[in-house]
């Protein structure tokens, strides 16, 4: 009779429980408290622990909200004990966590197991187990457990949907990438407080990365992270030797994957379906928000980049010299990309630094960069983007990030532009694409300038001697006389050159002219310019040069011509000059004076140089 009273009381409590289930405040923690109190009142059972079946695990029902120690047992490890009703082995499987328990009750019906109750037994319980009401108790526990589980799942589903909606609203409320990353970290902290978490982003070099955020390492990343990133799916990973379990979810949008969320626990663990769904949704939602923010930012950058390219291209197509063009490009590139160092390199027989190159690339330290890039462009015309150059070489180097873009003229690599910076991953991929556009547009302008300057050079030079043509010398001297303080004009004439042509032929005469011109170029060097005046007459102008120094240059030229030419020839020279004492001298009078001095040298025995004096003008007029 007493057993019947107990059973009736339990049924009454279960009926009350079903009513309580539908109240808003009721949850699994309430169920544990209710169950614990019921079992103690009716059977004096202590240390009650309820393990329910979820995700192929026997998972402990938490006692309260702050209880994160949700111990679990893999179902396949104890399935045989449950099927054989082996209470002793079941109890042994949890005693490491609950040493005080000594009995268990498998809550099931016709093979369908809902969970297992573990507890410290009592005489009253042992007596009731032998009664006819025990099977009815089992059925009542099974029905209540199933109802609670269904209610728990429904509420969990509703709660998850609300959380997911809140996440969606949060992520799509901003177009700022940094704000989205911060919100994602907060959501991870809020939704998965019992796990460690990490964000691995594929391409976020433009932003300062907060704690628990890293850049995807294509070489050293963990296999599960890589698999999730590549496949776009959830991936589980177990490091049994380290006692570590992780779950990776891709941060993916409609157009690509932007990283991976990784949560992990330092124990062998089975993540719930609830965890998987929540993490997967978090990855998808944050991925779409990141994608939208990146596309929004990219659209603004593209507009700015197009304006920058159009402005640059417009300015480059003005009538600029090659030097002016490279100086302009250097200024624009420095402003847009803020590199630590910048080089414009032309590839002729060797690498030549051009205007706009910063001082570092004129030092020996830069050789490691220039040789590497030069060798690359000797094999291919593909641009080069290196996030960390240190990983490619064994030497200690000052600059880790680099971008190198070829200057292609007539489908050949004419040179390259090189940008470097101390920080690894400093240049973004967008910067890489922009510098390619700029140099591609600039290459055409540079090509046009080079062709124009080559054409101008052909016009300005004598085809045979490669000295400047007379019209160029005229222009050069007139400009120099407006800005300089002094200068010397020399007119050379090859003595008896007609005899050379008559005796050895015009071909040999041309070789003599070429040789004489070569000697003049070598001796004059950077001090002035040489020109072919006409026939066998050659001229030299030495800007800002004193008369005495000019006489020495003329003497060396005359001596070398007399000893080095084949057949041997000599030259006569007339020298005129101007300075602040002779301000009245014009270019025409300067030429006439040099011509008069040359005439005097010829008449005075040839193979000599004469400086203009007033008496030469009188003799010439006679």
KEBA-380346 format. One record per residue (C-alpha): chain; residue number from 1; residue in one letter; x, y, z. Coordinates in steps of 0.5 Angstrom, whole numbers. Each point is the difference from the previous one (the first is absolute). Layout:
<atoms>
{A, NUM, A, {X, Y, Z}}
...
</atoms>
This chain:
<atoms>
{A, 1, X, {0, 0, 0}}
{A, 2, X, {6, 5, 2}}
{A, 3, X, {3, -1, -7}}
{A, 4, X, {-7, 1, -3}}
{A, 5, X, {0, 7, 4}}
{A, 6, X, {7, 1, -3}}
{A, 7, X, {-2, -1, -7}}
{A, 8, X, {-6, 5, 1}}
{A, 9, X, {4, 5, 3}}
{A, 10, X, {5, 0, -6}}
{A, 11, X, {-5, 0, -5}}
{A, 12, X, {-3, 6, 3}}
{A, 13, X, {7, 3, 0}}
{A, 14, X, {1, -2, -7}}
{A, 15, X, {-7, 4, -2}}
{A, 16, X, {2, 6, 4}}
{A, 17, X, {7, -1, -4}}
{A, 18, X, {-4, 0, -7}}
{A, 19, X, {-4, 6, 2}}
{A, 20, X, {7, 4, 2}}
{A, 21, X, {3, -2, -6}}
{A, 22, X, {-4, 5, -4}}
{A, 23, X, {1, 6, 5}}
{A, 24, X, {5, 5, -3}}
{A, 25, X, {5, -1, 5}}
{A, 26, X, {1, -7, 0}}
{A, 27, X, {6, -3, -3}}
{A, 28, X, {5, -6, 1}}
{A, 29, X, {3, 3, 6}}
{A, 30, X, {-7, 0, 3}}
{A, 31, X, {-1, -7, -2}}
{A, 32, X, {6, -3, 3}}
{A, 33, X, {-2, 4, 7}}
{A, 34, X, {-7, -3, -1}}
{A, 35, X, {3, -7, -1}}
{A, 36, X, {5, 0, 6}}
{A, 37, X, {-5, 3, 5}}
{A, 38, X, {-5, -6, -3}}
{A, 39, X, {5, -6, 1}}
{A, 40, X, {2, 3, 7}}
{A, 41, X, {-7, 1, 3}}
{A, 42, X, {-3, -7, -3}}
{A, 43, X, {7, -4, 1}}
{A, 44, X, {5, 4, 3}}
{A, 45, X, {4, -1, -6}}
{A, 46, X, {7, 5, 1}}
{A, 47, X, {5, 2, -5}}
{A, 48, X, {-5, 0, -6}}
{A, 49, X, {3, 1, -7}}
{A, 50, X, {-4, -1, -6}}
{A, 51, X, {4, -1, -7}}
{A, 52, X, {-5, 0, -6}}
{A, 53, X, {2, -2, -7}}
{A, 54, X, {2, 5, -5}}
{A, 55, X, {4, 0, -6}}
{A, 56, X, {3, -7, 1}}
{A, 57, X, {2, 2, 7}}
{A, 58, X, {-3, -1, 7}}
{A, 59, X, {1, 7, 2}}
{A, 60, X, {-1, 2, 7}}
{A, 61, X, {-6, 5, 2}}
{A, 62, X, {3, 6, 3}}
{A, 63, X, {-3, 2, 7}}
{A, 64, X, {0, 8, -2}}
{A, 65, X, {2, 5, -5}}
{A, 66, X, {7, 1, 3}}
{A, 67, X, {2, -7, 0}}
{A, 68, X, {4, -1, -7}}
{A, 69, X, {3, -7, 2}}
{A, 70, X, {-5, -4, -4}}
{A, 71, X, {3, -6, 0}}
{A, 72, X, {-1, -5, -5}}
{A, 73, X, {1, -8, -2}}
{A, 74, X, {0, -2, -7}}
{A, 75, X, {-6, -4, -1}}
{A, 76, X, {4, -6, -4}}
{A, 77, X, {4, -1, 6}}
{A, 78, X, {-5, -2, 5}}
{A, 79, X, {-6, -2, -5}}
{A, 80, X, {2, -8, 1}}
{A, 81, X, {-1, 2, 8}}
{A, 82, X, {-7, 3, -1}}
{A, 83, X, {-2, -5, -5}}
{A, 84, X, {2, -6, 5}}
{A, 85, X, {-3, 5, 6}}
{A, 86, X, {7, -1, 3}}
{A, 87, X, {-1, 5, 6}}
{A, 88, X, {7, -1, 3}}
{A, 89, X, {3, 2, -6}}
{A, 90, X, {-4, 6, -2}}
{A, 91, X, {2, 2, 7}}
{A, 92, X, {7, -1, 0}}
{A, 93, X, {0, 4, -7}}
{A, 94, X, {-2, 7, 4}}
{A, 95, X, {3, -2, 7}}
{A, 96, X, {7, 4, -2}}
{A, 97, X, {-5, 6, 0}}
{A, 98, X, {-5, -2, 5}}
{A, 99, X, {4, -5, 5}}
{A, 100, X, {-6, 1, 5}}
{A, 101, X, {-5, -4, -5}}
{A, 102, X, {-2, -7, 0}}
{A, 103, X, {-6, -2, -4}}
{A, 104, X, {-3, 2, -6}}
{A, 105, X, {-7, 0, -4}}
{A, 106, X, {0, -1, -7}}
{A, 107, X, {-6, 5, -3}}
{A, 108, X, {-3, -4, -6}}
{A, 109, X, {-6, -3, -3}}
{A, 110, X, {0, -6, -5}}
{A, 111, X, {8, 1, -1}}
{A, 112, X, {-1, 8, -1}}
{A, 113, X, {5, 3, 5}}
{A, 114, X, {-1, 7, 2}}
{A, 115, X, {5, 0, 6}}
{A, 116, X, {3, -3, 6}}
{A, 117, X, {-1, 3, 7}}
{A, 118, X, {6, -1, 5}}
{A, 119, X, {-1, 0, 7}}
{A, 120, X, {2, -2, 7}}
{A, 121, X, {-5, -6, 2}}
{A, 122, X, {-4, 0, 6}}
{A, 123, X, {-4, -6, 3}}
{A, 124, X, {-6, 3, -2}}
{A, 125, X, {2, 0, -7}}
{A, 126, X, {2, -7, 0}}
{A, 127, X, {-7, -2, 3}}
{A, 128, X, {-4, 3, -5}}
{A, 129, X, {4, -3, -6}}
{A, 130, X, {-3, -6, 2}}
{A, 131, X, {-7, 2, 0}}
{A, 132, X, {-5, -1, -6}}
{A, 133, X, {0, 8, 0}}
{A, 134, X, {7, 0, -3}}
{A, 135, X, {-1, -1, -7}}
{A, 136, X, {-6, 6, 0}}
{A, 137, X, {5, 4, 4}}
{A, 138, X, {5, -1, -6}}
{A, 139, X, {-5, 2, -5}}
{A, 140, X, {-2, 6, 3}}
{A, 141, X, {7, 2, 1}}
{A, 142, X, {1, -2, -8}}
{A, 143, X, {-6, 5, -2}}
{A, 144, X, {2, 6, 4}}
{A, 145, X, {7, -1, -2}}
{A, 146, X, {-2, 0, -7}}
{A, 147, X, {-5, 6, 1}}
{A, 148, X, {5, 4, 3}}
{A, 149, X, {5, -2, -5}}
{A, 150, X, {-5, 2, -6}}
{A, 151, X, {-1, 7, 4}}
{A, 152, X, {7, 1, 1}}
{A, 153, X, {1, -1, -8}}
{A, 154, X, {-5, 5, -2}}
{A, 155, X, {2, 5, 5}}
{A, 156, X, {7, -1, -2}}
{A, 157, X, {-2, 1, -7}}
{A, 158, X, {-4, 6, 1}}
{A, 159, X, {6, 3, 4}}
{A, 160, X, {4, -2, -6}}
{A, 161, X, {-4, 4, -5}}
{A, 162, X, {0, 6, 4}}
{A, 163, X, {7, 0, 1}}
{A, 164, X, {1, -1, -7}}
{A, 165, X, {-4, 6, -2}}
{A, 166, X, {3, 4, 5}}
{A, 167, X, {7, -2, -3}}
{A, 168, X, {-3, 2, -7}}
{A, 169, X, {-2, 7, 2}}
{A, 170, X, {6, 1, 4}}
{A, 171, X, {5, -2, -6}}
{A, 172, X, {-4, 4, -5}}
{A, 173, X, {-1, 6, 4}}
{A, 174, X, {7, 3, -2}}
{A, 175, X, {5, 0, -6}}
{A, 176, X, {6, 0, 4}}
{A, 177, X, {4, -6, 0}}
{A, 178, X, {4, 2, 6}}
{A, 179, X, {-7, 0, 4}}
{A, 180, X, {-3, -6, -3}}
{A, 181, X, {7, -4, 2}}
{A, 182, X, {-1, 3, 7}}
{A, 183, X, {-8, -2, 0}}
{A, 184, X, {2, -7, -2}}
{A, 185, X, {5, -1, 6}}
{A, 186, X, {-5, 3, 5}}
{A, 187, X, {-5, -5, -3}}
{A, 188, X, {5, -6, 1}}
{A, 189, X, {1, 2, 7}}
{A, 190, X, {-7, 1, 1}}
{A, 191, X, {-3, -7, -3}}
{A, 192, X, {6, -4, 1}}
{A, 193, X, {3, 2, 7}}
{A, 194, X, {2, -7, 2}}
{A, 195, X, {5, -1, -6}}
{A, 196, X, {6, 4, -3}}
{A, 197, X, {-1, 3, -6}}
{A, 198, X, {5, 3, -6}}
{A, 199, X, {-2, 4, -6}}
{A, 200, X, {5, -2, -6}}
{A, 201, X, {-1, 5, -6}}
{A, 202, X, {2, -1, -7}}
{A, 203, X, {1, 8, -2}}
{A, 204, X, {0, 5, 5}}
{A, 205, X, {7, 3, 0}}
{A, 206, X, {-3, 7, 0}}
{A, 207, X, {-3, 0, 7}}
{A, 208, X, {4, -1, 7}}
{A, 209, X, {-2, -7, 2}}
{A, 210, X, {-3, 0, 7}}
{A, 211, X, {1, -6, 5}}
{A, 212, X, {-2, -7, -2}}
{A, 213, X, {0, 2, -8}}
{A, 214, X, {6, -2, -4}}
{A, 215, X, {1, 0, -8}}
{A, 216, X, {0, -7, -3}}
{A, 217, X, {6, -3, -1}}
{A, 218, X, {0, -4, -7}}
{A, 219, X, {6, -4, 2}}
{A, 220, X, {0, -1, 8}}
{A, 221, X, {-8, 0, 1}}
{A, 222, X, {-3, -6, 3}}
{A, 223, X, {-3, -6, -4}}
{A, 224, X, {-7, 1, 2}}
{A, 225, X, {0, 8, -1}}
{A, 226, X, {3, -1, -7}}
{A, 227, X, {-6, -5, -2}}
{A, 228, X, {-5, 4, 3}}
{A, 229, X, {3, 6, -4}}
{A, 230, X, {0, -4, -6}}
{A, 231, X, {-6, -4, 0}}
{A, 232, X, {-5, 5, 3}}
{A, 233, X, {-2, -5, 5}}
{A, 234, X, {0, -1, 8}}
{A, 235, X, {6, -4, 2}}
{A, 236, X, {1, -4, 6}}
{A, 237, X, {7, -1, 3}}
{A, 238, X, {3, -5, 5}}
{A, 239, X, {7, 1, 3}}
{A, 240, X, {0, -6, 5}}
{A, 241, X, {7, 0, 2}}
{A, 242, X, {-1, 7, 2}}
{A, 243, X, {-7, -1, 3}}
{A, 244, X, {-3, 6, -5}}
{A, 245, X, {-6, 0, -4}}
{A, 246, X, {-2, 5, -5}}
{A, 247, X, {-6, 2, -5}}
{A, 248, X, {2, 5, -6}}
{A, 249, X, {-6, 4, -4}}
{A, 250, X, {2, 4, -6}}
{A, 251, X, {-2, 7, 0}}
{A, 252, X, {-3, 0, -7}}
{A, 253, X, {-4, 5, -4}}
{A, 254, X, {-3, -1, -7}}
{A, 255, X, {7, 1, -4}}
{A, 256, X, {5, -3, 4}}
{A, 257, X, {3, -2, 7}}
{A, 258, X, {3, 5, 5}}
{A, 259, X, {2, -4, 5}}
{A, 260, X, {-1, -5, 5}}
{A, 261, X, {-3, 0, 8}}
{A, 262, X, {3, -5, 4}}
{A, 263, X, {-3, -2, 7}}
{A, 264, X, {4, -6, 4}}
{A, 265, X, {0, -3, 7}}
{A, 266, X, {6, -3, 3}}
{A, 267, X, {-3, -7, 1}}
{A, 268, X, {-3, -6, -4}}
{A, 269, X, {-7, 3, -2}}
{A, 270, X, {-6, 0, -4}}
{A, 271, X, {-3, 6, -3}}
{A, 272, X, {-8, 0, 0}}
{A, 273, X, {-4, 1, -6}}
{A, 274, X, {-2, 7, 4}}
{A, 275, X, {7, 2, 0}}
{A, 276, X, {1, -2, -7}}
{A, 277, X, {-6, 4, -3}}
{A, 278, X, {2, 6, 4}}
{A, 279, X, {7, 0, -2}}
{A, 280, X, {-2, -1, -7}}
{A, 281, X, {-5, 5, -1}}
{A, 282, X, {5, 5, 4}}
{A, 283, X, {5, -1, -6}}
{A, 284, X, {-5, 1, -5}}
{A, 285, X, {-3, 6, 3}}
{A, 286, X, {6, 3, 1}}
{A, 287, X, {3, -2, -6}}
{A, 288, X, {-5, 4, -4}}
{A, 289, X, {0, 6, 4}}
{A, 290, X, {8, 0, -1}}
{A, 291, X, {-1, -1, -7}}
{A, 292, X, {-5, 6, -1}}
{A, 293, X, {4, 4, 4}}
{A, 294, X, {6, -2, -4}}
{A, 295, X, {-3, 1, -6}}
{A, 296, X, {-3, 7, 2}}
{A, 297, X, {7, 2, 2}}
{A, 298, X, {3, -3, -6}}
{A, 299, X, {-5, 4, -5}}
{A, 300, X, {2, 7, 4}}
{A, 301, X, {7, -2, -1}}
{A, 302, X, {-1, -2, -8}}
{A, 303, X, {-3, 7, -1}}
{A, 304, X, {6, 3, 4}}
{A, 305, X, {5, -4, -4}}
{A, 306, X, {-4, 2, -7}}
{A, 307, X, {1, 7, 2}}
{A, 308, X, {7, -1, 2}}
{A, 309, X, {1, -4, -7}}
{A, 310, X, {-3, 5, -4}}
{A, 311, X, {3, 6, 3}}
{A, 312, X, {7, -3, 0}}
{A, 313, X, {-1, -3, -7}}
{A, 314, X, {-2, 7, -2}}
{A, 315, X, {6, 4, 3}}
{A, 316, X, {4, -6, -3}}
{A, 317, X, {-2, 2, -7}}
{A, 318, X, {2, 7, 0}}
{A, 319, X, {6, 2, -3}}
{A, 320, X, {5, -3, 5}}
{A, 321, X, {7, -2, -1}}
{A, 322, X, {2, -7, 3}}
{A, 323, X, {3, 3, 6}}
{A, 324, X, {-6, 4, 1}}
{A, 325, X, {-4, -6, -1}}
{A, 326, X, {3, -4, 5}}
{A, 327, X, {1, 5, 5}}
{A, 328, X, {-8, 1, 0}}
{A, 329, X, {-1, -7, 0}}
{A, 330, X, {5, -1, 6}}
{A, 331, X, {-4, 6, 4}}
{A, 332, X, {-7, -4, -2}}
{A, 333, X, {2, -7, 2}}
{A, 334, X, {3, 3, 7}}
{A, 335, X, {-6, 4, 2}}
{A, 336, X, {-5, -6, -2}}
{A, 337, X, {4, -6, 3}}
{A, 338, X, {4, 3, 5}}
{A, 339, X, {6, -5, -1}}
{A, 340, X, {7, 1, 4}}
{A, 341, X, {4, -1, -7}}
{A, 342, X, {-2, 1, -7}}
{A, 343, X, {4, -2, -6}}
{A, 344, X, {0, 1, -8}}
{A, 345, X, {4, -4, -3}}
{A, 346, X, {2, -1, -8}}
{A, 347, X, {3, -7, -2}}
{A, 348, X, {5, 1, -6}}
{A, 349, X, {6, -3, 1}}
{A, 350, X, {0, 1, 7}}
{A, 351, X, {-5, 2, 5}}
{A, 352, X, {0, 8, 0}}
{A, 353, X, {-3, 4, 5}}
{A, 354, X, {-5, 6, -3}}
{A, 355, X, {-3, 6, 3}}
{A, 356, X, {-4, 0, 6}}
{A, 357, X, {4, -6, 3}}
{A, 358, X, {1, 1, 8}}
{A, 359, X, {7, 0, 2}}
{A, 360, X, {0, -7, 3}}
{A, 361, X, {0, -3, -7}}
{A, 362, X, {6, 3, -1}}
{A, 363, X, {4, -4, 5}}
{A, 364, X, {3, -6, 0}}
{A, 365, X, {-6, -3, 6}}
{A, 366, X, {-5, 0, -6}}
{A, 367, X, {3, -5, -4}}
{A, 368, X, {-3, -6, 3}}
{A, 369, X, {-7, 4, -2}}
{A, 370, X, {2, 2, -7}}
{A, 371, X, {4, -7, -2}}
{A, 372, X, {-6, -4, 2}}
{A, 373, X, {-5, 5, -4}}
{A, 374, X, {4, 1, -6}}
{A, 375, X, {1, -8, 0}}
{A, 376, X, {-8, -1, 0}}
{A, 377, X, {-1, 5, -5}}
{A, 378, X, {5, -3, -5}}
{A, 379, X, {-4, -6, 0}}
{A, 380, X, {-7, 2, 0}}
{A, 381, X, {-4, 7, 0}}
{A, 382, X, {-5, -2, 5}}
{A, 383, X, {0, 5, 6}}
{A, 384, X, {3, -2, 7}}
{A, 385, X, {-4, 0, 7}}
{A, 386, X, {4, -2, 6}}
{A, 387, X, {-3, 1, 7}}
{A, 388, X, {6, -2, 3}}
{A, 389, X, {6, 0, -4}}
{A, 390, X, {4, -3, 7}}
{A, 391, X, {-3, -7, -1}}
{A, 392, X, {3, 0, -7}}
{A, 393, X, {7, 1, 1}}
{A, 394, X, {5, -2, 6}}
{A, 395, X, {3, 7, 1}}
{A, 396, X, {-2, 5, 5}}
{A, 397, X, {-4, 6, -4}}
{A, 398, X, {-3, 7, 2}}
{A, 399, X, {-6, -1, -4}}
{A, 400, X, {-5, -6, 0}}
{A, 401, X, {-6, 3, -5}}
{A, 402, X, {1, 1, -7}}
{A, 403, X, {-3, 1, -7}}
{A, 404, X, {3, 0, -6}}
{A, 405, X, {-3, 2, -7}}
{A, 406, X, {3, -1, -7}}
{A, 407, X, {0, 6, -4}}
{A, 408, X, {-1, -3, -7}}
{A, 409, X, {1, 4, -7}}
{A, 410, X, {-1, -4, -6}}
{A, 411, X, {-2, -6, 3}}
{A, 412, X, {7, -1, 4}}
{A, 413, X, {2, 2, 7}}
{A, 414, X, {4, 6, 0}}
{A, 415, X, {0, 1, 7}}
{A, 416, X, {-4, 0, 6}}
{A, 417, X, {-2, 4, 6}}
{A, 418, X, {1, -3, 7}}
{A, 419, X, {-3, 2, 7}}
{A, 420, X, {2, -3, 7}}
{A, 421, X, {-2, 1, 7}}
{A, 422, X, {3, -2, 7}}
{A, 423, X, {-7, -3, 2}}
{A, 424, X, {-2, -7, -3}}
{A, 425, X, {-7, 0, -3}}
{A, 426, X, {1, 7, 0}}
{A, 427, X, {-3, 1, -8}}
{A, 428, X, {-7, -3, -1}}
{A, 429, X, {-2, -4, -6}}
{A, 430, X, {-4, 7, -2}}
{A, 431, X, {6, 4, 0}}
{A, 432, X, {3, -6, -4}}
{A, 433, X, {-5, 1, -5}}
{A, 434, X, {0, 7, 0}}
{A, 435, X, {7, 1, -1}}
{A, 436, X, {0, -5, -6}}
{A, 437, X, {-6, 5, -3}}
{A, 438, X, {5, 6, 1}}
{A, 439, X, {6, -3, -3}}
{A, 440, X, {-4, -3, -6}}
{A, 441, X, {-3, 7, -2}}
{A, 442, X, {7, 3, 2}}
{A, 443, X, {4, -5, -5}}
{A, 444, X, {-4, 3, -6}}
{A, 445, X, {2, 7, 2}}
{A, 446, X, {7, -2, 2}}
{A, 447, X, {1, -4, -7}}
{A, 448, X, {-3, 6, -4}}
{A, 449, X, {5, 5, 4}}
{A, 450, X, {6, -5, -2}}
{A, 451, X, {-2, 0, -7}}
{A, 452, X, {-1, 7, 0}}
{A, 453, X, {7, 1, 3}}
{A, 454, X, {3, -5, -4}}
{A, 455, X, {-3, 4, -6}}
{A, 456, X, {3, 6, 2}}
{A, 457, X, {7, -3, 1}}
{A, 458, X, {0, -2, -7}}
{A, 459, X, {-2, 7, -2}}
{A, 460, X, {5, 3, 5}}
{A, 461, X, {6, -4, -2}}
{A, 462, X, {4, -1, -6}}
{A, 463, X, {-1, -7, -3}}
{A, 464, X, {7, -1, -2}}
{A, 465, X, {4, 3, 6}}
{A, 466, X, {-5, -1, 5}}
{A, 467, X, {2, 7, 3}}
{A, 468, X, {-6, 5, 0}}
{A, 469, X, {-3, 4, -6}}
{A, 470, X, {2, 7, -1}}
{A, 471, X, {-7, 2, 1}}
{A, 472, X, {0, -3, 7}}
{A, 473, X, {7, 3, 2}}
{A, 474, X, {-3, 7, -3}}
{A, 475, X, {-6, -1, 5}}
{A, 476, X, {4, -2, 6}}
{A, 477, X, {5, 5, -1}}
{A, 478, X, {-5, 6, 0}}
{A, 479, X, {-4, -3, 6}}
{A, 480, X, {7, -1, 4}}
{A, 481, X, {2, 8, -1}}
{A, 482, X, {-7, 2, 3}}
{A, 483, X, {1, -4, 6}}
{A, 484, X, {8, -1, 1}}
{A, 485, X, {6, 5, 2}}
{A, 486, X, {5, -2, -5}}
{A, 487, X, {1, -5, -5}}
{A, 488, X, {5, -3, -6}}
{A, 489, X, {-1, -1, -7}}
{A, 490, X, {5, -4, -4}}
{A, 491, X, {-1, -2, -8}}
{A, 492, X, {5, -6, -2}}
{A, 493, X, {2, -1, -8}}
{A, 494, X, {3, -6, -2}}
{A, 495, X, {6, 2, -4}}
{A, 496, X, {1, -2, -7}}
{A, 497, X, {-6, -5, 1}}
{A, 498, X, {-2, 0, -8}}
{A, 499, X, {7, -3, -1}}
{A, 500, X, {-2, -6, 5}}
{A, 501, X, {-6, -1, -4}}
{A, 502, X, {3, 1, -7}}
{A, 503, X, {6, -5, 2}}
{A, 504, X, {-4, -5, 5}}
{A, 505, X, {-7, 1, -3}}
{A, 506, X, {-6, 3, 4}}
{A, 507, X, {-2, -7, 4}}
{A, 508, X, {7, 1, 3}}
{A, 509, X, {-1, 8, 1}}
{A, 510, X, {-7, -2, 4}}
{A, 511, X, {4, -5, 4}}
{A, 512, X, {5, 6, 2}}
{A, 513, X, {-6, 5, 1}}
{A, 514, X, {-3, -5, 5}}
{A, 515, X, {7, -1, 4}}
{A, 516, X, {1, 7, 0}}
{A, 517, X, {-8, 1, 3}}
{A, 518, X, {2, -6, 5}}
{A, 519, X, {6, 4, 3}}
{A, 520, X, {-4, 6, 0}}
{A, 521, X, {-6, -3, 4}}
{A, 522, X, {5, -4, 5}}
{A, 523, X, {4, 7, 2}}
{A, 524, X, {-6, 4, 0}}
{A, 525, X, {-4, -5, 4}}
{A, 526, X, {-5, 4, 5}}
{A, 527, X, {4, 7, -1}}
{A, 528, X, {-4, 2, -6}}
{A, 529, X, {-2, -3, -7}}
{A, 530, X, {3, -2, -6}}
{A, 531, X, {-4, 2, -7}}
{A, 532, X, {2, -1, -7}}
{A, 533, X, {0, 6, -3}}
{A, 534, X, {0, -2, -8}}
{A, 535, X, {5, -4, -4}}
{A, 536, X, {6, -1, 4}}
{A, 537, X, {-1, 6, 4}}
{A, 538, X, {-2, -2, 8}}
{A, 539, X, {-2, 4, 5}}
{A, 540, X, {0, 0, 8}}
{A, 541, X, {-3, 4, 5}}
{A, 542, X, {2, 0, 7}}
{A, 543, X, {-5, 4, 5}}
{A, 544, X, {2, 3, 6}}
{A, 545, X, {8, -1, -2}}
{A, 546, X, {6, 4, 1}}
{A, 547, X, {4, 1, -6}}
{A, 548, X, {6, -3, 3}}
{A, 549, X, {-3, -6, 2}}
{A, 550, X, {-3, 0, -7}}
{A, 551, X, {7, 0, -3}}
{A, 552, X, {2, -6, 3}}
{A, 553, X, {-6, -4, -2}}
{A, 554, X, {1, 3, -7}}
{A, 555, X, {8, -2, 0}}
{A, 556, X, {-2, -7, 2}}
{A, 557, X, {-5, -1, -5}}
{A, 558, X, {5, 2, -5}}
{A, 559, X, {5, -4, 2}}
{A, 560, X, {-4, -6, 0}}
{A, 561, X, {-2, 1, -7}}
{A, 562, X, {7, 1, -2}}
{A, 563, X, {2, -7, 3}}
{A, 564, X, {-6, -5, 0}}
{A, 565, X, {-3, 1, -7}}
{A, 566, X, {1, -4, -6}}
{A, 567, X, {2, 3, -5}}
{A, 568, X, {3, 5, 5}}
{A, 569, X, {-3, 7, -1}}
{A, 570, X, {1, 6, 4}}
{A, 571, X, {-5, 6, 2}}
{A, 572, X, {0, 7, 0}}
{A, 573, X, {-5, 4, 5}}
{A, 574, X, {-3, 7, 1}}
{A, 575, X, {-2, 2, 8}}
{A, 576, X, {-4, 5, 2}}
{A, 577, X, {-3, 2, 6}}
{A, 578, X, {-5, 4, 4}}
{A, 579, X, {0, 2, 8}}
{A, 580, X, {-3, 6, 4}}
{A, 581, X, {5, 4, -3}}
{A, 582, X, {-2, -1, -7}}
{A, 583, X, {-8, 1, 1}}
{A, 584, X, {-1, 3, -7}}
{A, 585, X, {2, -7, -3}}
{A, 586, X, {-6, -4, -4}}
{A, 587, X, {0, -7, -2}}
{A, 588, X, {1, 3, -7}}
{A, 589, X, {6, 4, 1}}
{A, 590, X, {3, -6, 5}}
{A, 591, X, {0, -4, -7}}
{A, 592, X, {3, 5, -4}}
{A, 593, X, {5, 1, 5}}
{A, 594, X, {2, -8, 0}}
{A, 595, X, {0, 0, -7}}
{A, 596, X, {4, 6, -1}}
{A, 597, X, {5, -4, 5}}
{A, 598, X, {0, -6, -4}}
{A, 599, X, {1, 3, -6}}
{A, 600, X, {6, 3, 3}}
{A, 601, X, {3, -6, 2}}
{A, 602, X, {-1, -3, -7}}
{A, 603, X, {4, 5, -3}}
{A, 604, X, {5, 0, 6}}
{A, 605, X, {2, -7, -2}}
{A, 606, X, {-6, -5, 2}}
{A, 607, X, {1, -5, 6}}
{A, 608, X, {-1, 6, 5}}
{A, 609, X, {-5, 3, 5}}
{A, 610, X, {-1, 8, 0}}
{A, 611, X, {-4, 4, 4}}
{A, 612, X, {-4, 6, -3}}
{A, 613, X, {3, 7, 0}}
{A, 614, X, {-2, 6, -3}}
{A, 615, X, {6, 0, -5}}
{A, 616, X, {-3, -7, -3}}
{A, 617, X, {-6, 4, -2}}
{A, 618, X, {4, 5, -4}}
{A, 619, X, {4, -5, -3}}
{A, 620, X, {-7, -4, -2}}
{A, 621, X, {-3, 6, -3}}
{A, 622, X, {7, 1, -4}}
</atoms>
